[in-house]
Amino acid sequence: MWLSLVMVIWMVVWMTLTMATSNELSIRLKKEAAEREAYLADSVVTLLFAGDVMGHEPQWKAAFDPATGTYDYHDCFRYVEPMLNQADLACANLEVTLAGPPYTSYPCFSSPDELLFALKDVGFDVLFTANNHVLDHGKSGLERTIGMLDSVGMIHTGSFVDTMSRDTTYPLVVNVRGLKIGFLNMTYGTNGLRERIPNIVNKMDTLEVIRDFDRLNEMNVDLKVVFIHWGEEYQLTANKRQRRYADFLVRQGADLIIGGHPHVTQDADTLYAPDGKPVVAYFSMGNFISNQRRMNTKGGVMIQVAVNRFTGQVIETNYIPYYVHLGKIHEKYQYYILPTFPYINNRCDFRLPYHDSVALVTVHRTLAERLSNFIPIFADDFEIEDK
């Protein structure tokens, strides 16, 4: 009897200790999981890249408010603003000058300053200016554009007032939560226009680019990003020159290559450095916003890049497909950049006309086919509300 009682007491004590140990283990495991998740979140820097910001005449006419005599572009970006704000650094190609009125369209662009104000307000941090339209309004246009960018505190690179300005600010280095990112920005040309002394526009000059990479090495940056303007307009695949030049950039030490100019989204690929390091090259993101209405120019992709801020290693790259809708949403006529996943999942929220709905879905499918070797970011990853 006493033996049985001892056994019962022992079992009760054992179960109590086991439960206590189990609870302690569960609490410890949950704490470790939370700490690991926090560490991983803290270790990742996210970069977001957008394509060509264009400024055709119908765009600034749509942005004009006759009641105030001013321009307002904010609604254009309302559906991508959450994505821009969630990124640690958001970048785009400014393919217009801010040369002041009278405003002009193709072939020589000058857009209202309000376009810049909206880009700044919705979350863009860096604008690249080395493209074929940077000299559309000559020396005065280039210098006024740079002056406007500086006046609103927008980080920029690619074109410069003079040699001293380039020498002191280029390559562009941006520190994002301790990650030193070095940016190079260059263009294949400037539509036959030549910069006037002392202005400088970065070109695809291999000797100059080699020197720029040498400077990045001296600066001890953690990540080397090339944002480049190249390729053939409206061609859906990168040409041989783009691929050869991409290989050259990788050999020089590029960690990431982001392209623009063709006004359509081209294919993307993973290249390999001499040491075996993978380097992703998105050859062209396509138009970010424009009045071009051919099927393949109506949409494009933004590129999201996750980087380990402690090692500088690119963890992954994903693309965000979108469609530029020209028309009314809630009775307001404008150019709206619509991410395709939110629309496809909630069509009734946006109420697009049938032909626009078909065009958006077509753009979405063709982009998925062209970038089938990369993974898109789905709608659930961002909170997007139709206001």
C-alpha angles and dihedrals in degrees: 000000000000088000091053091049091050090050092052092049090047091050092050092049091046093050092047092051091045092051092047091049091046092051091048090049091049092050092047093049092049091049092049091048091050091048091048091049091049091048092050092048091048092047095056125084115192122211123191124199127193129189135232117346102204131186114207119171095254088056096058091040089056090048094051118106109202091194093063101021089233138110127244123188099168095105090058090069102034094109096048096039093092090056092049092049094049092055119088089221127014121194137181143171113256101210097179135066123238092219095147130243141003087061117219138196135201129013093021113028129207116162132189116272087240088077088064092045091055093047089053094045096050093053114275113146104178132034123192118213106182101109140115094271099051091100097043090119098031127230096336092050094050093047095045090049091053090046092053092048090051092046093061095039094249113160109231144164142171101078129051140193093228146340094275090055092051094045092052100042106029134119087038112234120192123185111215113184091324096318111119108213119191116203128199118189126186143154135217090231148316104253092274094303117128124215116245121235125300095018120099132201118187113242134187090268105154095205091050091046091052089053090048091053089049089055091050089053090052089051091055094226119181098218131028115206125184117201104189138183109213148115136067121307117254094003110134096209131051115258128231094264092055091050094047091048091047089054088050091051091050091051089053091055107269113163095190135015122202119181141194145166107084090088089226132079111261130195122282132216145185113242127189130230120222089264091053097257112150116237121190118219120193100190096198133356094195128225116336092195129351144127093252106126105186110122097253093043095053093078144020144162139272116214121225116197126191115205130184102237093205097052103022090231119147104237098186144332126217135177131228113209120211142173126217107228117201109200145050128327112179089353095303117119112217147120104273123192103216120189103226100223096060090050095047091049095045109024095157091061093065102033097203120183113265096253091051091048090053091046092050093051091046091052090048094052096045091049090050090052094047093049097036091134091063133059124245125221111244129225095253090065090072135040106233120174127191103228 
